[in-house]
């Protein structure tokens, strides 16, 4: 497990993007991207389709080059870090040969690295020890995804990059995968993953980075992003009453009407509820904290509003 100490004794972050831009025709997939991931962090990338997540991953792994700016892994180029076995990756399109066994494919990949992890250790970390002799083509979707995880780990990397790692998996398989990932992260390693599942980012990431139109629109813990979205949600039944006055209530920053029920985002839920009570408008009242989904939608919407005049 021990690597050359000269490669580890540095204060350089695991990942550093410096004012990175990347365009594909008229699409600006990375727009002045600045991002630092410290060693030992587990960071989630969130964003709508086309927000720039996959582009960021490709640039990070050296699969693509930025038009301008710099990408550095452990202070050097992505190609250097990958060649040294310091980076493992699990991409969406990754496939394995169905006729070989789990142990054979992981062993083959291990031999391509300068200082690989013992195969048995990689299989154990990925929860695959009992499947080592099974052919890859006979695995379930969740088991096959764990094989790809073992392949990403067997080079003994300090950083592992996961692009939508649990897409198309059922709930049980997703839980099993994240338990395996936690085992890797607990060793002090760095994890960067992109996902569409907001609950995964909230549950497993130390920090969440929200991308929109190739830019970072939010960066913080799940709780920090929820607070940034605007506090609490106050919802109640309208019972046919008018809605024009709701936006004037104290603390209210936005109003959403769903059928006969109003949802008010508010920075001061106590003041909002008192004002509703004064108008005798409390019917089936519910007060909740903003969810990460609320935060994600709000922050992305704010960014689109900011960009709109330039279009």
C-alpha positions as CSV (number, residue, x, y, z in Angstrom):
1,X,0.0,0.0,0.0
2,X,2.9,2.4,0.6
3,X,3.8,4.7,-2.2
4,X,6.9,6.7,-2.9
5,X,6.9,9.3,0.0
6,X,8.1,12.0,-2.4
7,X,4.8,11.9,-4.2
8,X,2.8,12.3,-1.0
9,X,4.8,14.9,0.9
10,X,3.3,18.0,-0.6
11,X,0.7,20.7,0.3
12,X,-0.8,20.7,-3.1
13,X,-4.5,20.0,-3.3
14,X,-5.8,16.9,-4.9
15,X,-7.6,18.8,-7.6
16,X,-7.2,22.4,-8.8
17,X,-9.0,24.1,-11.7
18,X,-7.7,27.6,-12.4
19,X,-10.0,29.8,-14.6
20,X,-10.7,26.9,-17.0
21,X,-12.8,27.4,-20.1
22,X,-13.9,24.8,-22.7
23,X,-16.3,25.3,-25.5
24,X,-18.0,22.9,-27.9
25,X,-19.3,24.9,-30.8
26,X,-21.6,27.5,-29.3
27,X,-21.8,25.7,-26.0
28,X,-19.6,26.9,-23.2
29,X,-19.2,23.8,-21.1
30,X,-16.7,25.3,-18.7
31,X,-16.8,29.1,-18.2
32,X,-14.0,30.4,-16.0
33,X,-14.1,27.3,-13.7
34,X,-12.2,27.7,-10.4
35,X,-12.4,24.6,-8.2
36,X,-10.1,23.3,-5.4
37,X,-10.6,19.9,-3.8
38,X,-8.4,19.3,-0.7
39,X,-6.9,15.9,0.0
40,X,-9.2,13.6,2.0
41,X,-12.4,15.4,0.9
42,X,-15.5,13.7,-0.6
43,X,-17.0,16.3,-3.0
44,X,-20.2,16.0,-5.1
45,X,-20.8,17.8,-8.4
46,X,-24.4,18.6,-9.0
47,X,-26.0,20.1,-12.1
48,X,-28.7,19.7,-14.7
49,X,-28.0,17.9,-17.9
50,X,-25.6,20.1,-19.8
51,X,-24.4,22.0,-16.7
52,X,-20.8,21.0,-17.3
53,X,-20.3,18.0,-14.9
54,X,-19.0,15.5,-17.5
55,X,-16.8,18.1,-19.1
56,X,-15.2,18.9,-15.7
57,X,-14.6,15.2,-15.2
58,X,-13.1,14.8,-18.7
59,X,-10.8,17.8,-18.2
60,X,-9.8,16.5,-14.7
61,X,-8.8,13.1,-16.1
62,X,-6.9,14.6,-19.1
63,X,-9.3,13.1,-21.5
64,X,-9.8,16.6,-22.9
65,X,-7.8,19.8,-22.9
66,X,-9.1,23.2,-21.7
67,X,-9.3,26.0,-24.2
68,X,-7.7,28.2,-21.5
69,X,-6.8,28.0,-17.9
70,X,-5.1,25.1,-16.1
71,X,-6.1,21.8,-14.5
72,X,-3.7,20.3,-11.9
73,X,-3.8,17.1,-9.9
74,X,-1.5,17.0,-6.9
75,X,0.4,19.9,-8.4
76,X,1.1,18.3,-11.7
77,X,-0.7,17.6,-15.0
78,X,-3.6,15.1,-15.1
79,X,-1.6,12.8,-17.4
80,X,1.2,12.6,-15.0
81,X,-1.0,11.8,-12.0
82,X,-2.9,9.2,-14.0
83,X,0.3,7.5,-15.3
84,X,1.6,7.4,-11.7
85,X,-1.5,5.5,-10.5
86,X,-2.6,8.4,-8.2
87,X,-6.0,8.7,-9.9
88,X,-8.7,6.0,-10.4
89,X,-11.8,6.7,-12.5
90,X,-15.2,5.1,-12.9
91,X,-17.0,6.5,-16.0
92,X,-20.5,6.1,-17.2
93,X,-19.6,4.3,-20.4
94,X,-17.2,1.8,-18.7
95,X,-17.7,-1.9,-19.7
96,X,-16.0,-5.1,-18.9
97,X,-15.5,-8.3,-20.9
98,X,-18.4,-10.7,-19.9
99,X,-16.5,-14.0,-20.2
100,X,-13.7,-13.3,-17.7
101,X,-14.1,-13.7,-14.0
102,X,-14.2,-10.8,-11.6
103,X,-10.8,-11.7,-10.1
104,X,-9.3,-12.0,-13.6
105,X,-10.4,-8.6,-14.8
106,X,-9.3,-6.8,-11.6
107,X,-5.9,-8.7,-11.7
108,X,-5.4,-7.7,-15.3
109,X,-6.0,-4.0,-14.6
110,X,-3.7,-4.2,-11.5
111,X,-0.8,-5.2,-13.6
112,X,-1.0,-2.0,-15.6
113,X,-0.1,0.2,-12.6
114,X,3.3,0.8,-11.1
115,X,2.3,0.2,-7.4
116,X,-1.1,-1.5,-7.4
117,X,-3.2,-2.4,-4.4
118,X,-3.4,-6.2,-3.7
119,X,-6.3,-7.6,-5.8
120,X,-7.9,-9.2,-2.8
121,X,-7.9,-5.9,-1.0
122,X,-9.5,-4.1,-3.9
123,X,-12.2,-6.8,-4.1
124,X,-12.8,-6.6,-0.4
125,X,-13.1,-2.8,-0.5
126,X,-15.7,-3.1,-3.3
127,X,-17.6,-5.8,-1.5
128,X,-16.7,-8.4,-4.2
129,X,-14.7,-11.1,-2.3
130,X,-17.4,-13.8,-2.7
131,X,-17.8,-13.0,-6.4
132,X,-14.1,-13.2,-7.4
133,X,-14.6,-16.5,-9.3
134,X,-17.9,-15.5,-11.0
135,X,-18.0,-14.4,-14.7
136,X,-18.7,-10.7,-15.2
137,X,-21.5,-11.5,-17.6
138,X,-23.4,-13.3,-14.8
139,X,-23.4,-10.4,-12.4
140,X,-26.4,-8.2,-11.5
141,X,-26.3,-4.5,-12.3
142,X,-25.2,-3.5,-8.9
143,X,-22.5,-6.2,-8.8
144,X,-21.1,-5.1,-12.2
145,X,-21.0,-1.5,-11.0
146,X,-18.9,-2.7,-8.0
147,X,-16.5,-4.4,-10.4
148,X,-16.0,-1.0,-12.1
149,X,-15.4,0.5,-8.7
150,X,-12.8,-2.2,-7.9
151,X,-11.1,-1.5,-11.2
152,X,-10.9,2.2,-10.2
153,X,-9.4,1.3,-6.8
154,X,-6.9,-1.4,-7.8
155,X,-4.3,1.1,-8.9
156,X,-4.1,2.2,-5.3
157,X,-5.1,5.8,-6.1
158,X,-5.2,8.8,-3.8
159,X,-8.1,10.2,-5.8
160,X,-11.0,8.4,-7.3
161,X,-13.4,10.1,-9.8
162,X,-16.9,8.7,-10.2
163,X,-19.1,10.0,-13.0
164,X,-22.8,9.2,-12.2
165,X,-21.7,6.0,-10.4
166,X,-25.2,4.8,-9.3
167,X,-27.2,5.7,-12.5
168,X,-29.8,2.9,-13.2
169,X,-29.1,1.0,-10.0
170,X,-31.9,0.1,-7.7
171,X,-32.1,1.4,-4.1
172,X,-30.4,-1.6,-2.5
173,X,-27.6,-1.6,-5.1
174,X,-27.0,2.1,-4.6
175,X,-26.7,1.6,-0.8
176,X,-24.3,-1.2,-1.2
177,X,-22.2,0.9,-3.6
178,X,-22.0,3.8,-1.3
179,X,-21.0,1.6,1.6
180,X,-18.1,0.4,-0.5
181,X,-17.1,4.0,-1.4
182,X,-17.2,5.0,2.3
183,X,-14.7,2.3,3.1
184,X,-12.3,3.8,0.5
185,X,-12.9,7.3,1.8
186,X,-12.3,6.4,5.4
187,X,-8.7,5.6,4.5
188,X,-8.1,9.3,4.0
189,X,-8.5,9.2,0.2
190,X,-10.1,11.8,-1.9
191,X,-13.4,11.2,-3.8
192,X,-15.0,13.4,-6.5
193,X,-18.3,12.2,-7.8
194,X,-21.0,13.6,-10.1
195,X,-24.6,12.6,-9.5
196,X,-28.2,13.4,-10.4
197,X,-29.3,12.0,-7.0
198,X,-29.4,15.0,-4.6
199,X,-30.0,12.7,-1.6
200,X,-26.7,10.9,-2.4
201,X,-24.8,14.2,-2.4
202,X,-26.5,15.3,0.9
203,X,-25.7,11.9,2.5
204,X,-22.2,11.1,1.3
205,X,-20.4,14.3,0.4
206,X,-18.5,16.5,2.7
207,X,-19.0,19.3,0.3
208,X,-21.4,20.0,-2.7
209,X,-20.5,22.0,-5.8
210,X,-23.4,23.1,-8.0
211,X,-22.6,23.7,-11.6
212,X,-24.8,25.6,-14.1
213,X,-23.9,26.7,-17.6
214,X,-20.3,25.8,-16.9
215,X,-20.0,27.9,-13.8
216,X,-20.0,27.2,-10.1
217,X,-23.1,28.7,-8.7
218,X,-22.8,27.3,-5.1
219,X,-20.1,25.5,-3.1
220,X,-20.6,24.3,0.5
221,X,-22.1,21.7,2.7
222,X,-25.6,20.5,2.2
223,X,-26.8,22.6,5.2
224,X,-25.0,25.7,3.8
225,X,-26.7,25.3,0.4
226,X,-30.1,24.9,2.0
227,X,-29.6,28.1,4.0
228,X,-28.4,29.9,0.9
229,X,-31.6,28.9,-0.9
230,X,-33.7,31.0,1.5
231,X,-34.5,29.5,4.8
232,X,-37.9,27.7,5.3
233,X,-41.0,26.7,3.4
234,X,-44.4,27.6,4.7
235,X,-47.3,25.8,3.0
236,X,-51.1,26.0,3.7
237,X,-54.4,25.4,2.0
238,X,-55.9,28.5,0.2
239,X,-59.5,27.3,0.4
240,X,-60.3,29.5,-2.6
241,X,-58.8,32.7,-1.2
242,X,-56.9,35.1,-3.5
243,X,-53.1,34.9,-3.7
244,X,-52.0,38.4,-4.8
245,X,-51.1,39.4,-1.2
246,X,-48.9,36.4,-0.4
247,X,-45.7,38.0,-1.8
248,X,-46.1,41.0,0.5
249,X,-45.9,38.9,3.7
250,X,-42.9,39.5,5.9
251,X,-39.9,37.3,5.1
252,X,-41.4,35.8,2.0
253,X,-39.0,35.6,-1.0
254,X,-41.1,33.5,-3.4
255,X,-44.6,32.2,-3.9
256,X,-45.6,28.9,-5.6
257,X,-49.2,27.8,-6.0
258,X,-49.9,24.1,-6.5
259,X,-53.6,23.6,-7.0
260,X,-55.3,25.0,-3.9
261,X,-52.2,25.0,-1.8
262,X,-49.6,27.8,-1.4
263,X,-45.9,27.2,-0.8
264,X,-44.0,30.3,0.5
265,X,-40.3,30.4,0.7
266,X,-39.4,32.6,3.6
267,X,-36.3,34.0,5.4
268,X,-38.4,34.4,8.6
269,X,-40.9,31.6,9.1
270,X,-42.1,33.0,12.5
271,X,-43.0,36.4,11.0
272,X,-44.6,34.8,8.0
273,X,-46.8,32.5,10.2
274,X,-47.8,35.4,12.5
275,X,-48.9,37.4,9.5
276,X,-51.0,34.5,8.1
277,X,-52.6,34.1,11.5
278,X,-53.5,37.8,11.6
279,X,-55.4,37.3,8.3
280,X,-57.0,34.1,9.6
281,X,-55.3,32.2,6.7
282,X,-53.9,29.2,8.6
283,X,-55.4,26.1,7.1
284,X,-53.4,22.8,7.2
285,X,-50.3,24.8,7.9
286,X,-46.9,23.1,7.5
287,X,-43.5,24.7,8.1
288,X,-40.4,22.8,6.9
289,X,-36.7,23.6,6.2
290,X,-35.7,24.0,2.6
291,X,-34.5,20.7,1.1
292,X,-31.4,20.2,-1.0
293,X,-33.7,19.9,-4.0
294,X,-35.2,23.3,-3.2
295,X,-31.7,24.7,-2.9
296,X,-30.5,23.2,-6.2
297,X,-33.5,24.5,-8.1
298,X,-33.3,28.0,-6.5
299,X,-29.6,28.4,-7.1
300,X,-29.7,27.2,-10.7
301,X,-32.7,29.5,-11.4
302,X,-30.8,32.5,-9.9
303,X,-27.9,31.8,-12.2
304,X,-30.1,31.6,-15.3
305,X,-31.8,34.9,-14.4
306,X,-28.3,36.4,-14.0
307,X,-27.3,35.2,-17.5
308,X,-30.5,36.1,-19.2
309,X,-29.7,39.7,-20.1
310,X,-26.5,38.6,-21.9
311,X,-28.3,36.3,-24.2
